[in-house]
Amino acid sequence: MVTFGPDEVGLVDQSSCAGVRADLKSCLLNSDCCKKERKTPRECLKLGTVPDECLQLRQSFFECKRSLLDNRRRFRGVKGY
């Protein structure tokens, strides 16, 4: 059995918004809509039956992706993780 320390575990995806994306994904998959009603995360987001935390993470992910297209980010940095 192999165990990893907290410093050794990381995301496979190393893109700028990977941390926010992973948090959003886990939040959606752990919501009652996906678990109990057996719907996809996309359907749950469209219906709006997800917790407020997931909606806030969705907005953060949107802001992170939008900042990648913003030319001013050279001076301000990338939003997100």
mmCIF file of the N, C-alpha and C atoms, coordinates in Angstrom:
data_MODEL
# 
_entry.id   MODEL 
# 
loop_
_atom_site.group_PDB 
_atom_site.id 
_atom_site.type_symbol 
_atom_site.label_atom_id 
_atom_site.label_alt_id 
_atom_site.label_comp_id 
_atom_site.label_asym_id 
_atom_site.label_entity_id 
_atom_site.label_seq_id 
_atom_site.pdbx_PDB_ins_code 
_atom_site.Cartn_x 
_atom_site.Cartn_y 
_atom_site.Cartn_z 
_atom_site.occupancy 
_atom_site.B_iso_or_equiv 
_atom_site.pdbx_formal_charge 
_atom_site.auth_seq_id 
_atom_site.auth_comp_id 
_atom_site.auth_asym_id 
_atom_site.auth_atom_id 
_atom_site.pdbx_PDB_model_num 
ATOM 1   N N  . MET A 1 1  ? 0.846   -1.179 0.000   1.00 0.00 ? 1  MET A N  1 
ATOM 2   C CA . MET A 1 1  ? 0.000   0.000  0.000   1.00 0.00 ? 1  MET A CA 1 
ATOM 3   C C  . MET A 1 1  ? 0.892   1.243  0.000   1.00 0.00 ? 1  MET A C  1 
ATOM 4   N N  . VAL A 1 2  ? 0.590   2.173  -0.881  1.00 0.00 ? 2  VAL A N  1 
ATOM 5   C CA . VAL A 1 2  ? 1.371   3.394  -1.006  1.00 0.00 ? 2  VAL A CA 1 
ATOM 6   C C  . VAL A 1 2  ? 0.584   4.542  -0.380  1.00 0.00 ? 2  VAL A C  1 
ATOM 7   N N  . THR A 1 3  ? 1.241   5.301  0.455   1.00 0.00 ? 3  THR A N  1 
ATOM 8   C CA . THR A 1 3  ? 0.601   6.472  1.048   1.00 0.00 ? 3  THR A CA 1 
ATOM 9   C C  . THR A 1 3  ? 1.371   7.719  0.636   1.00 0.00 ? 3  THR A C  1 
ATOM 10  N N  . PHE A 1 4  ? 0.657   8.802  0.534   1.00 0.00 ? 4  PHE A N  1 
ATOM 11  C CA . PHE A 1 4  ? 1.250   10.070 0.138   1.00 0.00 ? 4  PHE A CA 1 
ATOM 12  C C  . PHE A 1 4  ? 1.053   11.082 1.255   1.00 0.00 ? 4  PHE A C  1 
ATOM 13  N N  . GLY A 1 5  ? 2.068   11.893 1.455   1.00 0.00 ? 5  GLY A N  1 
ATOM 14  C CA . GLY A 1 5  ? 1.961   12.981 2.407   1.00 0.00 ? 5  GLY A CA 1 
ATOM 15  C C  . GLY A 1 5  ? 1.200   14.141 1.791   1.00 0.00 ? 5  GLY A C  1 
ATOM 16  N N  . PRO A 1 6  ? 0.765   15.097 2.593   1.00 0.00 ? 6  PRO A N  1 
ATOM 17  C CA . PRO A 1 6  ? -0.014  16.220 2.052   1.00 0.00 ? 6  PRO A CA 1 
ATOM 18  C C  . PRO A 1 6  ? 0.754   17.063 1.041   1.00 0.00 ? 6  PRO A C  1 
ATOM 19  N N  . ASP A 1 7  ? 2.079   17.082 1.141   1.00 0.00 ? 7  ASP A N  1 
ATOM 20  C CA . ASP A 1 7  ? 2.867   17.867 0.197   1.00 0.00 ? 7  ASP A CA 1 
ATOM 21  C C  . ASP A 1 7  ? 3.105   17.139 -1.118  1.00 0.00 ? 7  ASP A C  1 
ATOM 22  N N  . GLU A 1 8  ? 2.901   15.819 -1.134  1.00 0.00 ? 8  GLU A N  1 
ATOM 23  C CA . GLU A 1 8  ? 3.191   15.021 -2.314  1.00 0.00 ? 8  GLU A CA 1 
ATOM 24  C C  . GLU A 1 8  ? 1.993   14.864 -3.244  1.00 0.00 ? 8  GLU A C  1 
ATOM 25  N N  . VAL A 1 9  ? 0.805   15.180 -2.759  1.00 0.00 ? 9  VAL A N  1 
ATOM 26  C CA . VAL A 1 9  ? -0.403  15.003 -3.560  1.00 0.00 ? 9  VAL A CA 1 
ATOM 27  C C  . VAL A 1 9  ? -0.662  16.284 -4.332  1.00 0.00 ? 9  VAL A C  1 
ATOM 28  N N  . GLY A 1 10 ? -0.904  16.164 -5.634  1.00 0.00 ? 10 GLY A N  1 
ATOM 29  C CA . GLY A 1 10 ? -1.169  17.333 -6.454  1.00 0.00 ? 10 GLY A CA 1 
ATOM 30  C C  . GLY A 1 10 ? -2.133  17.000 -7.568  1.00 0.00 ? 10 GLY A C  1 
ATOM 31  N N  . LEU A 1 11 ? -2.547  18.012 -8.263  1.00 0.00 ? 11 LEU A N  1 
ATOM 32  C CA . LEU A 1 11 ? -3.448  17.837 -9.392  1.00 0.00 ? 11 LEU A CA 1 
ATOM 33  C C  . LEU A 1 11 ? -2.652  17.454 -10.627 1.00 0.00 ? 11 LEU A C  1 
ATOM 34  N N  . VAL A 1 12 ? -3.245  16.614 -11.441 1.00 0.00 ? 12 VAL A N  1 
ATOM 35  C CA . VAL A 1 12 ? -2.615  16.243 -12.706 1.00 0.00 ? 12 VAL A CA 1 
ATOM 36  C C  . VAL A 1 12 ? -2.639  17.437 -13.649 1.00 0.00 ? 12 VAL A C  1 
ATOM 37  N N  . ASP A 1 13 ? -3.761  18.135 -13.655 1.00 0.00 ? 13 ASP A N  1 
ATOM 38  C CA . ASP A 1 13 ? -3.919  19.323 -14.494 1.00 0.00 ? 13 ASP A CA 1 
ATOM 39  C C  . ASP A 1 13 ? -3.196  20.487 -13.833 1.00 0.00 ? 13 ASP A C  1 
ATOM 40  N N  . GLN A 1 14 ? -2.226  21.065 -14.514 1.00 0.00 ? 14 GLN A N  1 
ATOM 41  C CA . GLN A 1 14 ? -1.441  22.163 -13.957 1.00 0.00 ? 14 GLN A CA 1 
ATOM 42  C C  . GLN A 1 14 ? -1.809  23.518 -14.580 1.00 0.00 ? 14 GLN A C  1 
ATOM 43  N N  . SER A 1 15 ? -2.979  23.615 -15.210 1.00 0.00 ? 15 SER A N  1 
ATOM 44  C CA . SER A 1 15 ? -3.381  24.879 -15.822 1.00 0.00 ? 15 SER A CA 1 
ATOM 45  C C  . SER A 1 15 ? -3.700  25.917 -14.749 1.00 0.00 ? 15 SER A C  1 
ATOM 46  N N  . SER A 1 16 ? -3.908  27.138 -15.166 1.00 0.00 ? 16 SER A N  1 
ATOM 47  C CA . SER A 1 16 ? -4.092  28.248 -14.237 1.00 0.00 ? 16 SER A CA 1 
ATOM 48  C C  . SER A 1 16 ? -5.324  28.092 -13.350 1.00 0.00 ? 16 SER A C  1 
ATOM 49  N N  . CYS A 1 17 ? -6.385  27.557 -13.879 1.00 0.00 ? 17 CYS A N  1 
ATOM 50  C CA . CYS A 1 17 ? -7.645  27.469 -13.138 1.00 0.00 ? 17 CYS A CA 1 
ATOM 51  C C  . CYS A 1 17 ? -7.943  26.052 -12.662 1.00 0.00 ? 17 CYS A C  1 
ATOM 52  N N  . ALA A 1 18 ? -6.952  25.202 -12.590 1.00 0.00 ? 18 ALA A N  1 
ATOM 53  C CA . ALA A 1 18 ? -7.167  23.795 -12.260 1.00 0.00 ? 18 ALA A CA 1 
ATOM 54  C C  . ALA A 1 18 ? -7.698  23.612 -10.846 1.00 0.00 ? 18 ALA A C  1 
ATOM 55  N N  . GLY A 1 19 ? -7.218  24.391 -9.903  1.00 0.00 ? 19 GLY A N  1 
ATOM 56  C CA . GLY A 1 19 ? -7.671  24.250 -8.521  1.00 0.00 ? 19 GLY A CA 1 
ATOM 57  C C  . GLY A 1 19 ? -9.136  24.598 -8.353  1.00 0.00 ? 19 GLY A C  1 
ATOM 58  N N  . VAL A 1 20 ? -9.551  25.692 -8.969  1.00 0.00 ? 20 VAL A N  1 
ATOM 59  C CA . VAL A 1 20 ? -10.948 26.111 -8.884  1.00 0.00 ? 20 VAL A CA 1 
ATOM 60  C C  . VAL A 1 20 ? -11.838 25.093 -9.599  1.00 0.00 ? 20 VAL A C  1 
ATOM 61  N N  . ARG A 1 21 ? -11.376 24.588 -10.740 1.00 0.00 ? 21 ARG A N  1 
ATOM 62  C CA . ARG A 1 21 ? -12.134 23.586 -11.488 1.00 0.00 ? 21 ARG A CA 1 
ATOM 63  C C  . ARG A 1 21 ? -12.323 22.316 -10.658 1.00 0.00 ? 21 ARG A C  1 
ATOM 64  N N  . ALA A 1 22 ? -11.265 21.871 -9.979  1.00 0.00 ? 22 ALA A N  1 
ATOM 65  C CA . ALA A 1 22 ? -11.349 20.660 -9.160  1.00 0.00 ? 22 ALA A CA 1 
ATOM 66  C C  . ALA A 1 22 ? -12.311 20.859 -7.984  1.00 0.00 ? 22 ALA A C  1 
ATOM 67  N N  . ASP A 1 23 ? -12.260 22.036 -7.359  1.00 0.00 ? 23 ASP A N  1 
ATOM 68  C CA . ASP A 1 23 ? -13.174 22.326 -6.251  1.00 0.00 ? 23 ASP A CA 1 
ATOM 69  C C  . ASP A 1 23 ? -14.617 22.351 -6.728  1.00 0.00 ? 23 ASP A C  1 
ATOM 70  N N  . LEU A 1 24 ? -14.863 22.962 -7.885  1.00 0.00 ? 24 LEU A N  1 
ATOM 71  C CA . LEU A 1 24 ? -16.208 23.022 -8.439  1.00 0.00 ? 24 LEU A CA 1 
ATOM 72  C C  . LEU A 1 24 ? -16.710 21.623 -8.774  1.00 0.00 ? 24 LEU A C  1 
ATOM 73  N N  . LYS A 1 25 ? -15.863 20.824 -9.363  1.00 0.00 ? 25 LYS A N  1 
ATOM 74  C CA . LYS A 1 25 ? -16.247 19.462 -9.736  1.00 0.00 ? 25 LYS A CA 1 
ATOM 75  C C  . LYS A 1 25 ? -16.616 18.637 -8.513  1.00 0.00 ? 25 LYS A C  1 
ATOM 76  N N  . SER A 1 26 ? -15.798 18.696 -7.473  1.00 0.00 ? 26 SER A N  1 
ATOM 77  C CA . SER A 1 26 ? -16.094 17.913 -6.272  1.00 0.00 ? 26 SER A CA 1 
ATOM 78  C C  . SER A 1 26 ? -17.350 18.434 -5.571  1.00 0.00 ? 26 SER A C  1 
ATOM 79  N N  . CYS A 1 27 ? -17.556 19.739 -5.583  1.00 0.00 ? 27 CYS A N  1 
ATOM 80  C CA . CYS A 1 27 ? -18.758 20.301 -4.972  1.00 0.00 ? 27 CYS A CA 1 
ATOM 81  C C  . CYS A 1 27 ? -20.007 19.825 -5.698  1.00 0.00 ? 27 CYS A C  1 
ATOM 82  N N  . LEU A 1 28 ? -19.972 19.848 -7.034  1.00 0.00 ? 28 LEU A N  1 
ATOM 83  C CA . LEU A 1 28 ? -21.126 19.414 -7.808  1.00 0.00 ? 28 LEU A CA 1 
ATOM 84  C C  . LEU A 1 28 ? -21.394 17.922 -7.643  1.00 0.00 ? 28 LEU A C  1 
ATOM 85  N N  . LEU A 1 29 ? -20.349 17.126 -7.652  1.00 0.00 ? 29 LEU A N  1 
ATOM 86  C CA . LEU A 1 29 ? -20.530 15.674 -7.526  1.00 0.00 ? 29 LEU A CA 1 
ATOM 87  C C  . LEU A 1 29 ? -20.998 15.266 -6.141  1.00 0.00 ? 29 LEU A C  1 
ATOM 88  N N  . ASN A 1 30 ? -20.697 16.069 -5.135  1.00 0.00 ? 30 ASN A N  1 
ATOM 89  C CA . ASN A 1 30 ? -21.138 15.765 -3.774  1.00 0.00 ? 30 ASN A CA 1 
ATOM 90  C C  . ASN A 1 30 ? -22.484 16.382 -3.428  1.00 0.00 ? 30 ASN A C  1 
ATOM 91  N N  . SER A 1 31 ? -23.083 17.118 -4.346  1.00 0.00 ? 31 SER A N  1 
ATOM 92  C CA . SER A 1 31 ? -24.384 17.730 -4.079  1.00 0.00 ? 31 SER A CA 1 
ATOM 93  C C  . SER A 1 31 ? -25.490 16.680 -4.120  1.00 0.00 ? 31 SER A C  1 
ATOM 94  N N  . ASP A 1 32 ? -26.598 16.990 -3.478  1.00 0.00 ? 32 ASP A N  1 
ATOM 95  C CA . ASP A 1 32 ? -27.730 16.066 -3.454  1.00 0.00 ? 32 ASP A CA 1 
ATOM 96  C C  . ASP A 1 32 ? -28.304 15.833 -4.842  1.00 0.00 ? 32 ASP A C  1 
ATOM 97  N N  . CYS A 1 33 ? -28.228 16.823 -5.684  1.00 0.00 ? 33 CYS A N  1 
ATOM 98  C CA . CYS A 1 33 ? -28.775 16.701 -7.035  1.00 0.00 ? 33 CYS A CA 1 
ATOM 99  C C  . CYS A 1 33 ? -28.075 15.587 -7.808  1.00 0.00 ? 33 CYS A C  1 
ATOM 100 N N  . CYS A 1 34 ? -26.766 15.530 -7.710  1.00 0.00 ? 34 CYS A N  1 
ATOM 101 C CA . CYS A 1 34 ? -26.011 14.499 -8.442  1.00 0.00 ? 34 CYS A CA 1 
ATOM 102 C C  . CYS A 1 34 ? -26.075 13.147 -7.749  1.00 0.00 ? 34 CYS A C  1 
ATOM 103 N N  . LYS A 1 35 ? -26.056 13.153 -6.413  1.00 0.00 ? 35 LYS A N  1 
ATOM 104 C CA . LYS A 1 35 ? -26.035 11.895 -5.676  1.00 0.00 ? 35 LYS A CA 1 
ATOM 105 C C  . LYS A 1 35 ? -27.402 11.222 -5.635  1.00 0.00 ? 35 LYS A C  1 
ATOM 106 N N  . LYS A 1 36 ? -28.402 11.959 -5.181  1.00 0.00 ? 36 LYS A N  1 
ATOM 107 C CA . LYS A 1 36 ? -29.712 11.352 -4.950  1.00 0.00 ? 36 LYS A CA 1 
ATOM 108 C C  . LYS A 1 36 ? -30.572 11.303 -6.203  1.00 0.00 ? 36 LYS A C  1 
ATOM 109 N N  . GLU A 1 37 ? -30.557 12.370 -6.981  1.00 0.00 ? 37 GLU A N  1 
ATOM 110 C CA . GLU A 1 37 ? -31.434 12.440 -8.157  1.00 0.00 ? 37 GLU A CA 1 
ATOM 111 C C  . GLU A 1 37 ? -30.774 11.876 -9.407  1.00 0.00 ? 37 GLU A C  1 
ATOM 112 N N  . ARG A 1 38 ? -29.503 11.511 -9.306  1.00 0.00 ? 38 ARG A N  1 
ATOM 113 C CA . ARG A 1 38 ? -28.763 10.888 -10.422 1.00 0.00 ? 38 ARG A CA 1 
ATOM 114 C C  . ARG A 1 38 ? -28.775 11.732 -11.691 1.00 0.00 ? 38 ARG A C  1 
ATOM 115 N N  . LYS A 1 39 ? -28.498 13.018 -11.532 1.00 0.00 ? 39 LYS A N  1 
ATOM 116 C CA . LYS A 1 39 ? -28.409 13.914 -12.679 1.00 0.00 ? 39 LYS A CA 1 
ATOM 117 C C  . LYS A 1 39 ? -26.951 14.296 -12.892 1.00 0.00 ? 39 LYS A C  1 
ATOM 118 N N  . THR A 1 40 ? -26.663 14.765 -14.095 1.00 0.00 ? 40 THR A N  1 
ATOM 119 C CA . THR A 1 40 ? -25.307 15.206 -14.380 1.00 0.00 ? 40 THR A CA 1 
ATOM 120 C C  . THR A 1 40 ? -25.073 16.566 -13.728 1.00 0.00 ? 40 THR A C  1 
ATOM 121 N N  . PRO A 1 41 ? -23.810 16.914 -13.470 1.00 0.00 ? 41 PRO A N  1 
ATOM 122 C CA . PRO A 1 41 ? -23.528 18.232 -12.892 1.00 0.00 ? 41 PRO A CA 1 
ATOM 123 C C  . PRO A 1 41 ? -24.037 19.381 -13.764 1.00 0.00 ? 41 PRO A C  1 
ATOM 124 N N  . ARG A 1 42 ? -23.975 19.222 -15.077 1.00 0.00 ? 42 ARG A N  1 
ATOM 125 C CA . ARG A 1 42 ? -24.475 20.269 -15.975 1.00 0.00 ? 42 ARG A CA 1 
ATOM 126 C C  . ARG A 1 42 ? -25.982 20.462 -15.798 1.00 0.00 ? 42 ARG A C  1 
ATOM 127 N N  . GLU A 1 43 ? -26.722 19.365 -15.691 1.00 0.00 ? 43 GLU A N  1 
ATOM 128 C CA . GLU A 1 43 ? -28.171 19.466 -15.487 1.00 0.00 ? 43 GLU A CA 1 
ATOM 129 C C  . GLU A 1 43 ? -28.489 20.122 -14.152 1.00 0.00 ? 43 GLU A C  1 
ATOM 130 N N  . CYS A 1 44 ? -27.717 19.789 -13.143 1.00 0.00 ? 44 CYS A N  1 
ATOM 131 C CA . CYS A 1 44 ? -27.934 20.386 -11.823 1.00 0.00 ? 44 CYS A CA 1 
ATOM 132 C C  . CYS A 1 44 ? -27.673 21.886 -11.840 1.00 0.00 ? 44 CYS A C  1 
ATOM 133 N N  . LEU A 1 45 ? -26.641 22.310 -12.558 1.00 0.00 ? 45 LEU A N  1 
ATOM 134 C CA . LEU A 1 45 ? -26.357 23.743 -12.658 1.00 0.00 ? 45 LEU A CA 1 
ATOM 135 C C  . LEU A 1 45 ? -27.459 24.470 -13.417 1.00 0.00 ? 45 LEU A C  1 
ATOM 136 N N  . LYS A 1 46 ? -27.984 23.855 -14.472 1.00 0.00 ? 46 LYS A N  1 
ATOM 137 C CA . LYS A 1 46 ? -29.057 24.489 -15.242 1.00 0.00 ? 46 LYS A CA 1 
ATOM 138 C C  . LYS A 1 46 ? -30.327 24.617 -14.417 1.00 0.00 ? 46 LYS A C  1 
ATOM 139 N N  . LEU A 1 47 ? -30.620 23.586 -13.601 1.00 0.00 ? 47 LEU A N  1 
ATOM 140 C CA . LEU A 1 47 ? -31.819 23.616 -12.769 1.00 0.00 ? 47 LEU A CA 1 
ATOM 141 C C  . LEU A 1 47 ? -31.652 24.530 -11.563 1.00 0.00 ? 47 LEU A C  1 
ATOM 142 N N  . GLY A 1 48 ? -30.419 24.774 -11.159 1.00 0.00 ? 48 GLY A N  1 
ATOM 143 C CA . GLY A 1 48 ? -30.156 25.632 -10.005 1.00 0.00 ? 48 GLY A CA 1 
ATOM 144 C C  . GLY A 1 48 ? -30.387 24.928 -8.693  1.00 0.00 ? 48 GLY A C  1 
ATOM 145 N N  . THR A 1 49 ? -30.283 23.611 -8.683  1.00 0.00 ? 49 THR A N  1 
ATOM 146 C CA . THR A 1 49 ? -30.535 22.840 -7.464  1.00 0.00 ? 49 THR A CA 1 
ATOM 147 C C  . THR A 1 49 ? -29.239 22.437 -6.772  1.00 0.00 ? 49 THR A C  1 
ATOM 148 N N  . VAL A 1 50 ? -28.248 23.303 -6.824  1.00 0.00 ? 50 VAL A N  1 
ATOM 149 C CA . VAL A 1 50 ? -26.968 23.045 -6.164  1.00 0.00 ? 50 VAL A CA 1 
ATOM 150 C C  . VAL A 1 50 ? -26.800 24.036 -5.017  1.00 0.00 ? 50 VAL A C  1 
ATOM 151 N N  . PRO A 1 51 ? -25.954 23.714 -4.038  1.00 0.00 ? 51 PRO A N  1 
ATOM 152 C CA . PRO A 1 51 ? -25.731 24.632 -2.915  1.00 0.00 ? 51 PRO A CA 1 
ATOM 153 C C  . PRO A 1 51 ? -25.097 25.953 -3.371  1.00 0.00 ? 51 PRO A C  1 
ATOM 154 N N  . ASP A 1 52 ? -25.231 26.962 -2.534  1.00 0.00 ? 52 ASP A N  1 
ATOM 155 C CA . ASP A 1 52 ? -24.666 28.279 -2.838  1.00 0.00 ? 52 ASP A CA 1 
ATOM 156 C C  . ASP A 1 52 ? -23.151 28.221 -2.992  1.00 0.00 ? 52 ASP A C  1 
ATOM 157 N N  . GLU A 1 53 ? -22.512 27.320 -2.253  1.00 0.00 ? 53 GLU A N  1 
ATOM 158 C CA . GLU A 1 53 ? -21.056 27.174 -2.355  1.00 0.00 ? 53 GLU A CA 1 
ATOM 159 C C  . GLU A 1 53 ? -20.645 26.801 -3.779  1.00 0.00 ? 53 GLU A C  1 
ATOM 160 N N  . CYS A 1 54 ? -21.417 25.915 -4.409  1.00 0.00 ? 54 CYS A N  1 
ATOM 161 C CA . CYS A 1 54 ? -21.108 25.510 -5.784  1.00 0.00 ? 54 CYS A CA 1 
ATOM 162 C C  . CYS A 1 54 ? -21.320 26.667 -6.756  1.00 0.00 ? 54 CYS A C  1 
ATOM 163 N N  . LEU A 1 55 ? -22.343 27.462 -6.516  1.00 0.00 ? 55 LEU A N  1 
ATOM 164 C CA . LEU A 1 55 ? -22.590 28.610 -7.388  1.00 0.00 ? 55 LEU A CA 1 
ATOM 165 C C  . LEU A 1 55 ? -21.480 29.641 -7.259  1.00 0.00 ? 55 LEU A C  1 
ATOM 166 N N  . GLN A 1 56 ? -20.955 29.813 -6.045  1.00 0.00 ? 56 GLN A N  1 
ATOM 167 C CA . GLN A 1 56 ? -19.840 30.733 -5.841  1.00 0.00 ? 56 GLN A CA 1 
ATOM 168 C C  . GLN A 1 56 ? -18.577 30.217 -6.511  1.00 0.00 ? 56 GLN A C  1 
ATOM 169 N N  . LEU A 1 57 ? -18.358 28.901 -6.452  1.00 0.00 ? 57 LEU A N  1 
ATOM 170 C CA . LEU A 1 57 ? -17.204 28.317 -7.131  1.00 0.00 ? 57 LEU A CA 1 
ATOM 171 C C  . LEU A 1 57 ? -17.344 28.429 -8.646  1.00 0.00 ? 57 LEU A C  1 
ATOM 172 N N  . ARG A 1 58 ? -18.570 28.325 -9.136  1.00 0.00 ? 58 ARG A N  1 
ATOM 173 C CA . ARG A 1 58 ? -18.804 28.490 -10.576 1.00 0.00 ? 58 ARG A CA 1 
ATOM 174 C C  . ARG A 1 58 ? -18.438 29.899 -11.012 1.00 0.00 ? 58 ARG A C  1 
ATOM 175 N N  . GLN A 1 59 ? -18.823 30.887 -10.212 1.00 0.00 ? 59 GLN A N  1 
ATOM 176 C CA . GLN A 1 59 ? -18.496 32.271 -10.521 1.00 0.00 ? 59 GLN A CA 1 
ATOM 177 C C  . GLN A 1 59 ? -16.988 32.506 -10.452 1.00 0.00 ? 59 GLN A C  1 
ATOM 178 N N  . SER A 1 60 ? -16.336 31.905 -9.473  1.00 0.00 ? 60 SER A N  1 
ATOM 179 C CA . SER A 1 60 ? -14.880 32.035 -9.362  1.00 0.00 ? 60 SER A CA 1 
ATOM 180 C C  . SER A 1 60 ? -14.179 31.410 -10.556 1.00 0.00 ? 60 SER A C  1 
ATOM 181 N N  . PHE A 1 61 ? -14.679 30.262 -11.006 1.00 0.00 ? 61 PHE A N  1 
ATOM 182 C CA . PHE A 1 61 ? -14.100 29.603 -12.174 1.00 0.00 ? 61 PHE A CA 1 
ATOM 183 C C  . PHE A 1 61 ? -14.285 30.463 -13.418 1.00 0.00 ? 61 PHE A C  1 
ATOM 184 N N  . PHE A 1 62 ? -15.461 31.072 -13.557 1.00 0.00 ? 62 PHE A N  1 
ATOM 185 C CA . PHE A 1 62 ? -15.724 31.972 -14.682 1.00 0.00 ? 62 PHE A CA 1 
ATOM 186 C C  . PHE A 1 62 ? -14.762 33.153 -14.657 1.00 0.00 ? 62 PHE A C  1 
ATOM 187 N N  . GLU A 1 63 ? -14.573 33.753 -13.487 1.00 0.00 ? 63 GLU A N  1 
ATOM 188 C CA . GLU A 1 63 ? -13.666 34.895 -13.360 1.00 0.00 ? 63 GLU A CA 1 
ATOM 189 C C  . GLU A 1 63 ? -12.228 34.490 -13.682 1.00 0.00 ? 63 GLU A C  1 
ATOM 190 N N  . CYS A 1 64 ? -11.837 33.302 -13.271 1.00 0.00 ? 64 CYS A N  1 
ATOM 191 C CA . CYS A 1 64 ? -10.488 32.828 -13.553 1.00 0.00 ? 64 CYS A CA 1 
ATOM 192 C C  . CYS A 1 64 ? -10.290 32.638 -15.052 1.00 0.00 ? 64 CYS A C  1 
ATOM 193 N N  . LYS A 1 65 ? -11.251 32.010 -15.714 1.00 0.00 ? 65 LYS A N  1 
ATOM 194 C CA . LYS A 1 65 ? -11.139 31.798 -17.157 1.00 0.00 ? 65 LYS A CA 1 
ATOM 195 C C  . LYS A 1 65 ? -11.158 33.123 -17.911 1.00 0.00 ? 65 LYS A C  1 
ATOM 196 N N  . ARG A 1 66 ? -11.975 34.060 -17.444 1.00 0.00 ? 66 ARG A N  1 
ATOM 197 C CA . ARG A 1 66 ? -12.041 35.361 -18.103 1.00 0.00 ? 66 ARG A CA 1 
ATOM 198 C C  . ARG A 1 66 ? -10.741 36.129 -17.943 1.00 0.00 ? 66 ARG A C  1 
ATOM 199 N N  . SER A 1 67 ? -10.083 35.950 -16.809 1.00 0.00 ? 67 SER A N  1 
ATOM 200 C CA . SER A 1 67 ? -8.831  36.664 -16.585 1.00 0.00 ? 67 SER A CA 1 
ATOM 201 C C  . SER A 1 67 ? -7.723  36.159 -17.511 1.00 0.00 ? 67 SER A C  1 
ATOM 202 N N  . LEU A 1 68 ? -7.863  34.933 -18.012 1.00 0.00 ? 68 LEU A N  1 
ATOM 203 C CA . LEU A 1 68 ? -6.870  34.417 -18.946 1.00 0.00 ? 68 LEU A CA 1 
ATOM 204 C C  . LEU A 1 68 ? -6.910  35.156 -20.279 1.00 0.00 ? 68 LEU A C  1 
ATOM 205 N N  . LEU A 1 69 ? -8.066  35.710 -20.626 1.00 0.00 ? 69 LEU A N  1 
ATOM 206 C CA . LEU A 1 69 ? -8.217  36.436 -21.874 1.00 0.00 ? 69 LEU A CA 1 
ATOM 207 C C  . LEU A 1 69 ? -7.919  37.925 -21.733 1.00 0.00 ? 69 LEU A C  1 
ATOM 208 N N  . ASP A 1 70 ? -7.767  38.379 -20.506 1.00 0.00 ? 70 ASP A N  1 
ATOM 209 C CA . ASP A 1 70 ? -7.563  39.788 -20.225 1.00 0.00 ? 70 ASP A CA 1 
ATOM 210 C C  . ASP A 1 70 ? -6.089  40.149 -20.382 1.00 0.00 ? 70 ASP A C  1 
ATOM 211 N N  . ASN A 1 71 ? -5.788  41.110 -21.225 1.00 0.00 ? 71 ASN A N  1 
ATOM 212 C CA . ASN A 1 71 ? -4.399  41.518 -21.441 1.00 0.00 ? 71 ASN A CA 1 
ATOM 213 C C  . ASN A 1 71 ? -3.794  42.228 -20.233 1.00 0.00 ? 71 ASN A C  1 
ATOM 214 N N  . ARG A 1 72 ? -4.643  42.741 -19.353 1.00 0.00 ? 72 ARG A N  1 
ATOM 215 C CA . ARG A 1 72 ? -4.131  43.432 -18.173 1.00 0.00 ? 72 ARG A CA 1 
ATOM 216 C C  . ARG A 1 72 ? -3.564  42.468 -17.138 1.00 0.00 ? 72 ARG A C  1 
ATOM 217 N N  . ARG A 1 73 ? -3.776  41.181 -17.316 1.00 0.00 ? 73 ARG A N  1 
ATOM 218 C CA . ARG A 1 73 ? -3.306  40.212 -16.325 1.00 0.00 ? 73 ARG A CA 1 
ATOM 219 C C  . ARG A 1 73 ? -1.789  40.158 -16.240 1.00 0.00 ? 73 ARG A C  1 
ATOM 220 N N  . ARG A 1 74 ? -1.115  40.658 -17.250 1.00 0.00 ? 74 ARG A N  1 
ATOM 221 C CA . ARG A 1 74 ? 0.342   40.704 -17.186 1.00 0.00 ? 74 ARG A CA 1 
ATOM 222 C C  . ARG A 1 74 ? 0.796   41.505 -15.982 1.00 0.00 ? 74 ARG A C  1 
ATOM 223 N N  . PHE A 1 75 ? 0.011   42.506 -15.620 1.00 0.00 ? 75 PHE A N  1 
ATOM 224 C CA . PHE A 1 75 ? 0.382   43.376 -14.516 1.00 0.00 ? 75 PHE A CA 1 
ATOM 225 C C  . PHE A 1 75 ? -0.281  42.952 -13.209 1.00 0.00 ? 75 PHE A C  1 
ATOM 226 N N  . ARG A 1 76 ? -1.498  42.411 -13.299 1.00 0.00 ? 76 ARG A N  1 
ATOM 227 C CA . ARG A 1 76 ? -2.262  42.069 -12.107 1.00 0.00 ? 76 ARG A CA 1 
ATOM 228 C C  . ARG A 1 76 ? -2.122  40.624 -11.686 1.00 0.00 ? 76 ARG A C  1 
ATOM 229 N N  . GLY A 1 77 ? -1.774  39.739 -12.574 1.00 0.00 ? 77 GLY A N  1 
ATOM 230 C CA . GLY A 1 77 ? -1.665  38.320 -12.251 1.00 0.00 ? 77 GLY A CA 1 
ATOM 231 C C  . GLY A 1 77 ? -2.962  37.587 -12.550 1.00 0.00 ? 77 GLY A C  1 
ATOM 232 N N  . VAL A 1 78 ? -2.883  36.271 -12.550 1.00 0.00 ? 78 VAL A N  1 
ATOM 233 C CA . VAL A 1 78 ? -4.035  35.429 -12.831 1.00 0.00 ? 78 VAL A CA 1 
ATOM 234 C C  . VAL A 1 78 ? -4.866  35.246 -11.571 1.00 0.00 ? 78 VAL A C  1 
ATOM 235 N N  . LYS A 1 79 ? -6.186  35.346 -11.681 1.00 0.00 ? 79 LYS A N  1 
ATOM 236 C CA . LYS A 1 79 ? -7.067  35.112 -10.550 1.00 0.00 ? 79 LYS A CA 1 
ATOM 237 C C  . LYS A 1 79 ? -7.203  33.625 -10.320 1.00 0.00 ? 79 LYS A C  1 
ATOM 238 N N  . GLY A 1 80 ? -7.527  33.259 -9.106  1.00 0.00 ? 80 GLY A N  1 
ATOM 239 C CA . GLY A 1 80 ? -7.717  31.840 -8.783  1.00 0.00 ? 80 GLY A CA 1 
ATOM 240 C C  . GLY A 1 80 ? -6.533  31.307 -8.021  1.00 0.00 ? 80 GLY A C  1 
ATOM 241 N N  . TYR A 1 81 ? -6.318  30.046 -8.093  1.00 0.00 ? 81 TYR A N  1 
ATOM 242 C CA . TYR A 1 81 ? -5.261  29.390 -7.320  1.00 0.00 ? 81 TYR A CA 1 
ATOM 243 C C  . TYR A 1 81 ? -3.933  29.634 -7.951  1.00 0.00 ? 81 TYR A C  1 
# 
